[in-house]
Every structure is written in C-alpha cells, then in structure tokens.
Amino acid sequence: KDDYSFAQYVSFVNKVLEKLKINSCYLGGNSLGGGITWEFALKHPDKVKKMILLDPDGCEFKLGKGAVGFKLVRILGKIPLLKYILYFSTPDWSIEHSVQGVYYDKSKIKRETVERYKDFTLRAGNRKALMLRLNAPFVDNSPYLKTIKTPALIIWGDNDDIIPVALAQRFSKELPNNKLVILKNMGHIPMEEAPEIVAPLVEDFIKE
C-alpha cells in the first residue's frame, strides 16, 4: 500500500503477466514507464523479448525546465498541510503548464488534450499517487544497465524538457544491445507528439 518504488512497479507487472499466463512479451514505456520497462528486464530477463524505451526514467538526473510542476509537487509534498490540500485541489493552470512542458510543438496541444490530462489527474486517487510517486525513495540501478542483454530501441526527443536528451547517449553506451533514435523537434512524449513517426520505428524494431 502506498508503495510507488520501481521495485513495486516491477512486481506488479510481473504479477499481471503471471495472471494472464504470458511467459514472455515485448515491453515498452515512456518516462516512468520506460524506467519500469528496463528495470523489469533487469529483474526478469527471460520474460522480455525486446524493449522500447521512450525518454526513459530510472537514472539520477536533474529535472529539466519543463518539470516545474513536478518540482513544485515534490516541495509541497514535504509540507503536511499543503500535501493534503494537493490531494483534493489541482488548479487548471498547473495541468495546462504540465502539458506544455512535455510537448515541443505547442501548436499540437488542443483543448481536448489538456482536458484529457485533467481527467487523468482528477481520477480518484491519482493526485495522492502522484505525490507519493514523486517523493518515493529512489534506488539507482542504472549501474546495472550494462548487464541487460535484452534488445532495446531507445527513442528520445531532442528537445525533452523533462529528462535531458544527454541521457540518451548514456543509455545507448550502457545497454549492450540497442538502437538509438533521436527525434528532431520533439519533446518528452514523442509517441504522442508524432505517432506517425514513432509507430513505424517500433513496428520495424519488433519485426527485425
């Protein structure tokens, strides 16, 4: 309960696969999901055929300028009264600012995009979960990246203002079996900002 560590996420994914009787799969994720993906491959190498990492988390790094909202939540989450206020109150401007932080091309942000993110945020339990996730203890397993032999496709937006693109080179250098693609004029969520580019890359990688 209230455990939002990478270890807990990995355990949860494993239980889901066991419940579905899936022995091995292609696994991919963006940001936190990317971190969970490679941490899962580290823990259960026999269960991941290939992995797709889109601007993945999981390493120590300094949040970029687009992560003002995350930084604020981390700070306020350490103040008891304000923490509980944030469980039940999220200004619309903060959600819109967060969406702008993950896109490079702001013209692609439609009103319905912001509303969708707002719906996700306001879903029961999500604000508390976000607070707990951003303030969860972090265990840096990135030194073990070099032990992961699972084939990996690394996709990174060159204008990621959340997780710096400089980390793409580290992932590419550390993972023994990988293909790195840096997408120009792209932000933190390339699969959402340019699905017509990302989907074929993933499809070709899986078919290789």
N, C-alpha and C positions, 0 to 999 in steps of 0.2 A: 504494500500500500504506500502511495506517495513516493515510490522509488522510481526516479527518472534517470538512472545511471545507464551508461551504454551496456553494462553487463545485464541489466534487467531487460532492456530492449532486445538484446541478442537472445536471451532466454525466452522471451515472448514469441519472437519469430520462430524459434526452434519448436516451441510447443504448438504453434499454428501449423507448421509443416507436418509435425507428427500427427496432429489431429486429422489433417487432410490426407495423411498417408502419402506424402510427397517425399521421396528419398533424395532427390537432387533437383535443382532448378537454376534458372537464370535469375540473378538478383541484381536489382539496381535501385538507386536512390539519389536524391538531391539534398545538398546541405546536411542536415542532421541525418536524413535517410541515407545519404552517401556514407556517412561515418558508421552508421549501423551496418550497412552493407559490407564494408571491408572488415569491420570488427567481427561480423558473423563468419566471413570467410576465414578469418584468422582462427576462430574458435572451432568452426566446423568445415574444414577444407573439402571434405568428401561430399558435402551437400550443395556446393556451389559450382556449377559448370563454368559459368563466366559471370563477371560482374561489371556493371555500368556505374561509374561514379561521376555525378554531375556536380561540380563545385562542392566537393565533399567536406564535411566537418571531421573532427576526430584528432586534430593536431593542436598544439598550443600556437595561438596566433593572436594578433591584435585586431579587434573588430574594425572594419572599415568605416568610412564616414556615413555610409548608408544605414548603419546599425544603431542610430541614435535611440530609437525606440527600445531596442534590446538592452542597450546600456542603461537607459532610464529605469527599465523594469528591474534590472539587476540591483541598481542602487536602492530603489524604493522597496524592493523585496526584502531588504535587510532591516527595514523600519516597521515594527509590528503593526501599528495603526494604519499606516499607508498601504501596507501589504494587503490587509483585509479590505480596504477600500477598493483596491485594484481588482479584487476578486469579483466585485459587483459593478464596477464602473470603468468604462473604456470610451474616452472621447472619440468621436468620429474622425477628428483631425489626425489623431495618432495612428489610426488604422490606415488612412489615406497616405500619410507620410511613410508608413512602413512599406506600403505597396510601391510607392515611388522609389524607395531605397533598393528594391530588388530588380527593378526594370532599368535598362539603359535607355531604350527608346520610350520616352514618356508618352508619346502620341498613341502608343498601343494600349495605354491604360484607359479603359472605358468605365463608365459609371457602374455597369454591371460587374466589372472586375472588382472594383472596390466593395460593392455590395456583397459579392461572393466571399471575399476575405472577411468582411464584417460578420457574415453569417457563421463562418468557421470560428471566428474569435468568440462570438456570443453563445455558441453552443454550450450547453450545460457542462460545467467542469473544465472547459478549455482554458479559461483565464487562470484558474488556480494551477492547472497543469503547466501552462507556460511559465508561470512564476517559479514553480518548483524545478522545472527543467533548466531554466537559465541560472538557477542558483544551486544546482546539483553539484556534488563533489566531482571533480574531473580526474580520471586516471589516464595518463598519456601512454597509449600503447603504440604510438607511431614508430618507436624504435624497432618494432616487430614487423613493420611493413615489408621489409626485405625478406621475410620468411614466407610470405604469401605467394604461392606459385599459381594461384588461380588467374587465368587470363583476364585482363582488365581493360576496359575502354574508359579513358578519362576525358571528359568534356568540360571545358571551362570557358566562361565568358571573359573576354579580355578587359571588360570594364565592370567587373564584380566589385561592388562597393561594400559587400558584407565580408566575404572571405577572399583576401587578396589573391590575384592570379599568380603571384610569385610562388604560391604554394603548389601550383600545378607542376612546376619543374621538380619540386621535392618529391611529390607522389610519383612522377614519372621516373625519377632517378632511383627511388627506393623500391618500387614494385618490380620484381624481376621480369614479368611478362605482361607488358602493357602497350597500349597505343594511345598517344596523347593528341587531342584535337583542341586547339584554342580557337574559339569563335570570335571574329571581329565584331565590334559594335554590339556587344551582348553583355547583359548583366548577370545577376546571381541565379536566375531561373531560366536558362536557355531553352529548356523543353517547353516552357510556357510562352516565352517571348518569340521563339521561332521553331515551332513544332515541325514545320515543313523541312527544316534542316536537320534537326536532331533525330527525328524518327527514322529516316533512311540510314543515318550513321549507326544507330542501334541495330536496325534490321540487318544491315550488311555485316556488322560485327558478330551477330549471333549466327549468321549463315556461314561465316568463314570456317 
